[in-house]
């Protein structure tokens, strides 16, 4: 099992943050690309090589859609479910058939495939500032889980921005 720690709780497209391993070593740098035409977030390894990115497609049926690329290939698409019975099953990771169960907005969720847990994300207790722990069952899924988590953070940030704009309009 791999444990990674994200230094930020809510991602802004203009920010940068690091993902560290259990020893505190920087494993990945996550950076928003504010000058891209569509919202794009890149993930670089400790040697500053681009290993993954997440981007909002120019046209999609859902505002909560992000394409996920790992090593230059489109590996998954995350989107909101049009219909969901259970309130904690709002998002789905297509192409790999993962489900997001739990609260994305509280950063307390699991990624599952069928009845198997792929990874879990929880707020780390006893930390200074916001730190979120990613527990990944299979090392082969490390980058994809990280990219999915970054995409979910971007979706949460999109919702927060839309809510702020709506509250400003109603004043």
N, C-alpha and C positions, 0 to 999 in steps of 0.2 A: 504494500500500500504506500502511496505517495501522499505526503502532506505538503501543501503549499499555503502561503499566507499572503493575502492581498492587503496592502497598506491603506487603501481607500474604500469607503463604503459606497459612495455614490460617484459615478463617473461623469465628468463633464468633458465634452468633446475637445476642450481647449487645454486639458490637463494631462499630466503624465504621472504615473505611479509605478511602483515596483512590486513584483511578486517574488517572495523569498521562500527558501526551503526551511526545514525545521531548525537548522543551525544558524539561520539569519543571513545566509549567503543569497545575494541577488541572483535569481534564476532568469527572470524575464523583466523587460521594460514595456509598459503599455502606454501608447501615446495616441492622442486624438489628432486627426489631420484636419484642422479648421479650414484649410484652403481647398479641400477636395470638393467636387461638385455635389457628390452625395456623401453623407456622413460616413467617415471611414476611420477605423481605429486599428492601429498596427501593433503587433506583438513581436518584439525582438528578443533573441536569447542573450546570454551574458556576454557574448562576443559581438553584440550589436548586429547580428545577422537577422534579417526578416524571416520569421518562421511561420507566421500566421497573421491573418487580418480578418476583420469583421466589417461589413459595409451594408448600408441600407440601399436596397435596389432602387433605381430611379422610378420604377412603376411597380406597385404591388397592390393586392386587394386589401391588405391589412396594414395599418400604420405600425404595427408591432412586428414587422418582418425584417430580418437581417440575414444576409448570406455569410457563411463562414468558410474561410479558406485556410487550409493547412498545407504547408510546403507547396504553395502555388496551385493547389487543386481545390475546387469547391467540394467540401466534405459534407456540409449540412446547411439547412435553412431553418431558422427558428421563427416561429410565427404564433400569433394568438389563435386559439381555437375559436371558430365561429360559434360553436355550440359546445357547452361543457355542463355536465350534470353537477359535478362537485366543484365548489368555488376555488379549491386549491389546485385544480388541474386546468389552468388557463392557457398554458403554453405547451407547444409540442416542437420537438426537434426532428424535422423531416429528413429523409435520406438515411438516417441511422435509426429511426423509429424509437427515439428516446422520449420519455414523458418528463415533464417538470412537475413535481409534486411538492406542495408546501407554499410558503409565502416568499415570493421573489422580492417584494417590497420591504420585507423585514430581514432579508438575506438569511433565510432559514428554509432550505429546500433540498430535495434530493433529485437526482437524475436517475431514472430507471428505464430498463428495457424489459418489458414483460414484468415478471416478479423479481428480477435481479437488479440490485442496486449497482449503478455505474459509479456514482460519486455523491458526496453530500457537501453542502455549503452551510456553515453556521458562523454566527458572530463569535469570535474568540473572547472568552471571558478573561478577566484579569490582564487586559492589555491597555496601553496608553493610546488614546485616540481610537479610531475605528480600524479594526483588523478582522478579516474574515478568513476562516480556515476552509480549505478545500481538501477533502479526503477522497482520493482517487483510487479505486480498487485495482485497476489494471494499468500498469505503466504505459502501455500502448495508447491509452486514451488521454494521456496527460495534456497534450496541446489542444485537443478537441474540447475537453472539459473546460480548460482555461478559456478558450475562445467563446464557448457557450456562456460561461459565467460573465465574461466581458459584455457579450451581446445582451444578456439579461440586465446587467447594470445600465447599459445604454437605453434599453426599453424603459427601465424605471426612471432614468433621468429625463427621457422624452415625456413621460407622464407627469413628472414633477414640473417641468417647464410649461406644459400645456395647462396644468392646473394653476400655476402662477399667472399665466397670461389671462386665463378666464377670470380669476379673482380680480385682476387689475381692470378688466373691462366692466365688471359689475360694480365698481366703486363709483 
